[in-house]
């Protein structure tokens, strides 16, 4: 039952069977999500366990999911959506892939976690290292954040220097040292940084501008830099590709100055290509960080490098890092099954065709309705920006009209397409998506763009 109190918490009109989003005649049955949202706020912070799920940047109550299969996700009110969130990237094969599910069921019968090594860890390590030529050894952890903070510690241990260069708008997890100028995680909530991060934690973090090699040179010239960390394809200020020369220049600059280059491929690893963005962009990082797809939906992160760097890690070296559930057998089984299925299907050309189709349809619908729109994409990642300015970095990404995105988002939701509830988050493709799904998305795009035009033009 929706109470008066819960109704006042919801910014849209509620009629007990539907919710109306602001300024767009959208009606969706969201009563059960509203009830769970109200109940969840008592013991969960904001009723969620990750901020973007709160729908703060688009307004309204976050939807609560009941189940998913293939390309579809279904909320507790029975609304079915084609899922372009895909748990923010991991579900590249879609939900409950048959091969992956059978593998998990098999390993569940053997036990959940042992606190000792298993054969699966070795198989998984071979798959990962074979995909990345610059990686001789890998260490598995439980998240992308863990992978990155471990990689930073490793870079400092190996070089003997403390300074880390990151790029404005690139997100590398929520470790203190990197939670500055961090892209979508903070931009979604309109936060410049995070409270609770002391100055001491970020005094060795230097900020450069994406696609601007001079800004990197200026920092390196002053000395004391252990590493430069980059999302090769920025995915947390929307999807932003590097300039054709930028990555090449960055790799040369770091090598010439004995600075390690860390590729944060948590989002792009096994998604942009089996060998990640490094394979497509033609460079080799010193340390690579992985997450999301590598676990196939289970919590897995990884960091790896050539032998001489990884031998700094305990128990071989003095850089300590450990984890109770790291490399647990169920997560390894899911990761192995996912990566093997990806190699078998090799869906990357199809992803490129689908993303190109969606780009054309969004641009066409926007032009037809007189809406300024840029569409950035890379492999199976795509992102529209409601701006006339070419989006090449975080500053230009922030020119996007987030009010127009709100209308677009809710109209797409009404017509059965689940998008990330933030202008600054990438959409993701999955192998489970069918032509019928994509044609339905095309129809929804046309309707949603018209709704934006009706409101703002």
N, C-alpha and C positions, 0 to 999 in steps of 0.2 A: 504494500500500500504506500503510495506517495504521500508523505506528510506535508503540511503547510511549510514546515521548516525546510524540508528538502527542496520544495518548489522555489523558495526564496533564494536558495543557493544556485539555482540554474538560471542563467542569463536570458534564456529564450522562453517564449510562451509555452506552457505545458497544458495539455488538455487530457492528461492521464493515459492517452493512447499514442500520443505523438509529440514530437518536439519541433518547434519552428526556429530555424536559424535566422540570424539578424539580416533584415533587409533583402532577403531572397525568399521567395515563397517555397520553402522547402519543408516537407513534412516527412518525418521518419518515426517509426515506432521505436522508442528508446526507454520505455518505462522501466524495464528490468535493469538496464544499465544504470539508470538514474538511482534506482533503489540500492544497487550494489555500491555505487559511488558514495551515496550518503552513508551507508553502513560502513564502508571501507575507511572513511575519514576518521573513524573513532580510534583505530589502532594502526593504520598505515599512514605514513606521511603524505598528505594530499591524495590519499586513497590509491597511490601508485608506488612502484618500486624503482622507477626510472622517470625523471622529470618530463621527458617529451610525451610520455603516455597520458599526461594530464590534460592534453589538448589546450593548454593555456594560450598558445599563439593563434588558435583558430576559434576559440570560444566554445562554450558548451561543455557537456559532460563527456568524459572519455567512454568509449564503448568497451564493454567487457565481453571477452570471447568465450564461446562454449566449446567449439571444436573446429577442426580444419581437415581438409583432404585435397590433395592435388593442388590446383591453383586457387581453390576457394577457401574462404574463412567465414565462419558463421558466428554472429554474436548471440548473446543470451536472449535477445528478443526475436531471434529467428531470421534476422536480416543476413542475407548471403552476399558476399563481396568477392570480386576478383582481387587477389591480394598482391599489391605492389610494395607492401612493407616487408613481408617475408622475414619477420623478426629482425628487421634492419639488416638483412643481407644473408644470414646463414642458410636459409632454406632454398638453396639454388636448384634443387631437384623438385621443389614443391613440398607440400606437407604429406607426411606418412608415405614416403616412397616405399614401394613394396619390397624392394631388395634391401634397403636400409632397415626397414622395420623387422624383417625376418632375421637379419643379422643381430639386431639388438635383442630380440626375443631369445635367440640361441645363447647369447652371452649372459643374459640375466639369470639363466638357470645355473650358471657356474659360480655366481657370486658378484657382489657389487663393487667392492674395493678391498684391497688386501694389505696395503702398506708395504708391499714388496713388488718386485718387477715382474712383468709378464711378457710373453712373446709378442703380443699386440703392439707394445711400445716400439719394438724393433721394426716390425713391419711398417708401422706408421712413420717412423723416422726415415726409413728407406724411401717411402713414397714422397715425403716432403723434400728430402735432400736431393732426390733425383729431379724434382721439379725446378729447383733453384741452383744453377751451376756454382754460385758463390758460396754455397752452404755445404760444408763437410759434416758438421755436427749440429744437432738441434736439441733444445731443451723444451719440454712441454710444461705448460702452466695451465691456469684455469680461466684466463680472460685476456683480452687484448691489453687492458690496462696493466696487468701483471707482466705481460711480455715486454711492453715498452719500458716500464720502470726498471725491469731487469736489464734490458738492453742499454739503457742509460748508465746504469751502475757498471756494466761490463765495459762500456766505452771509456769511462773514467778510469777503471782499473787498468785497462790495457794501455792507455795513452799517458796516464799520470797527470792529465789535465782535468779541470772541473767545468769549464764553460760549455754550454749546449746551445746551439742555434736552432730555433724553430721558426716556422713561418706563420704570420698572422692569418687567422682563420682556419688553420689546420688543427684538428683535434686528435690528441694522442692518449685519451683516457683521462681519468680523474686523479692522477698522482699530482701532488702539490707542485712539483717543479715545472710541470707542463700545463697547468691549468691557468694559463694566461693567453689572451688573444686566441681563444680556443674554438672559435667557429660555432657550429650549430648548437652544441650543448648549452652554451651560454646565450647565443644570439636568439634562440627560440624563446628564452625567458627574458630577453632584453637586459642581460646582466653583463657588465664590463669584465668581471672576474668573479672569483669566489671568495666569500668571507671565510675566515678561518685559515687562510693561507698566509703565513707570516712572510715579511720581506726577506728574511734569511733563506726561506725555501726557494725563492725565485731570483736571488741575487746573481746566480750564475746562469740564468736563462736569458738569452739574447733573442730579440725579435727581428726577423728579416721579412721582406715582402715577397710573396709568391710571384714567380715570373720576373724577378728583379735581381739579377746576379750581382749588381753593384752593392746592393744592401747586404749581401752575404760577404762580399770582399771586404767591406768596411769593418766588419766584426773580426774576420779572420786575421786581418792585417795587424790587429792589436795583440794577437797571441793568446795562448792559454785555452784554446778551443779543443775540446775532446771530440766532439761530433756535431754534425748537422743532421737533424731528423726531419724527414719530409714524408707527407702522403704523396706518392708519385702522381696519383690522380687525387686531387683534393675532393673529398666526398662529404665534408662537414661544413662547407659553406655553399652547399649545392655541389654539383659536379663541375669541376674546373680542371681542364687539361693544362699541362705545362706548355709554354712556348716551345717550338721545335728545337731551338738551340739551348734552352734553359737547362734541361737535365744534363745534356752533354757538357755544358760549361760548368755546371755544379760538380759533376763527377771529376772533371779535370782539376778544378780549383781545390777540391778536398784532397785529391791524390798529391798534388803538387805541394801541399802544405801539411802533409801527414795528419790530416783530420779525417776521422772515420765518417762515412756516410751511412746513415741508418734509414732504411726504407720501411716505413710503417705501412705494410700491406695487409693490415687487419681487415680492411674493407675490400681491397682489390685482389688479394691473394686467392688464386684458384677461381676467381670470378671474372676478372678482365680477360684472363687467359689462364691455362693451367699453370703456367709459370709466372702468373701475376702480371702487373703492369711493367715489371722489369723486362719480361719477354717481349712485350709489345713495343716498349719505348727503347729497347736495345741498350740497357746499361746493367751493371752489376754492383749492387750495394755491398758494403763491408759487413753489415748486420741487417738481417731481415726479420721483421716482426709480423706474426700472423695471428688470425683469430677468425671469428664468424664461420665462414665456409669450412675451414679446416676441421671443425668439430661437427659439422652437419646438423647442428641444432642442439648439441650438447655443449656444456661450457668447456672450451678448449682454447688456449692461446699457445703460441710458440715463438721462440726466438732462436736464430741460428746464424752461423758464420763459418769462415774457414777455420781449419784446425788451430792455428796459432792463437786466434782470438778466443775460441771456445774453450781452449785448455786453461784459460784463466778461471773458469767456473768450477766451484766445488763439485765433486771431490778431487778433481785434478789440480785445481788452483785455489787461489786465496779469495776469489770473489764469491761470497756466499749467497745462495738463493735456494729455497726449498719450498715444498708444498705438500700438505697431507694428501690431497686428492689429485695432485698432478699426475697425469698419465694413467688415470684410473681406467680399468678395463672396459667399462661400458662406453665411456667417451671415446676411447681409442677404437673400439669396434665400430661405433657410428662414423667416426672420421674415416677409417679405412674403407668402409662400405661406400661412403659418399665420394671419396676421391677416386676409387676404382670405377664407380658408376660414371663419374664425370669423364674419366679417361676413355671409357667405352663409348659414351654418347658423343663426346667432343662437340658440344653444342654452340661453340663460340661464333661460328659464322652465322648460324641461325639467330643468335642473340643480336648480332650486328644488324641483320636485316630487319628484325622486329623493332629495334630501337630507332633505326632510320625511318621506318614506316610511321612510328608514333611521333617522331620529330616533325615529319612532313604534315601529318594530320593536325598537330597542335598549331603549327605555324599557319597552316591554311585556315583553320577555324578562327585564329586570332586576327588574321588579315581581313577575313570576311566580315568580322565584327568591329574592325577599327581599334584593336587592342595592341598595345606595344608588348612584344614578347620575344624573349631570347630562349633558345633551347640548347642546353649543353648535354652532351652524352659521351660515354666511353664504354664500349663493350656492352655489358648488360646493366649499365647504370645510366639513368637519364633524369634530367631535372629542368622544368620550365621556370623562367624568371619573368615576372611581370615588369619589364623595364625595356626601354629602347636602347640602353647602353650595353655594349658588348661586355660580358661578364668574364673577367680574366683574373680577378683576385677578390679578397674579402670586401674591400672598399666598394668595388663595382657591384658585387653581389648585394650589398646593402642598399643599392638604389632600387631594388625590386619593391613593388607595391604590395605589401603584405595584406592590406585590406582587400585587394582584388583576389589575392590567393585564398583568403578565407571563403569568399563566395564560391570560387572555383572548387575548393576542397569539399565544401558541403554539398554542392550540386553533384559532384562526382560520387560522393558517398550515397546520396539519395538514389543514384542510378547504378548502384552496385559495384563501385570501384573504391577499394580501400587504399588510400594514399598516406604517406607519412604526414602527420599533422603539423608540419612546419615548412615554410618556404625554403629553408636551408638544409633540408634532408633529401638525399637521393631516393629516387624510385629504383626498385630492383626487379629484374626479370627472372623467371624460373623456367626450367625445361618442361614443367607440367602445364604451362600456358598453351592453349590451343588457338588455332586461327579464329575459331568462334569467339573465344575470350577477347582476342585483340580487336575483332570487329565490334564487339559490344563496347569495348573501351573507346573506340573511335566515335561511336554514337554518343556516348556519355560526354566526350570531349566537346563535341559540337554543341550539345545542350548547355554544358557548363560555361563555355565561352560566351554563348548568347546571354546567359544569366549575368555574367560579369559586365557585358556591354549594356544590358538593360539597366543595371544599377549605376554604372559609372560613366557611360558615354552620353 
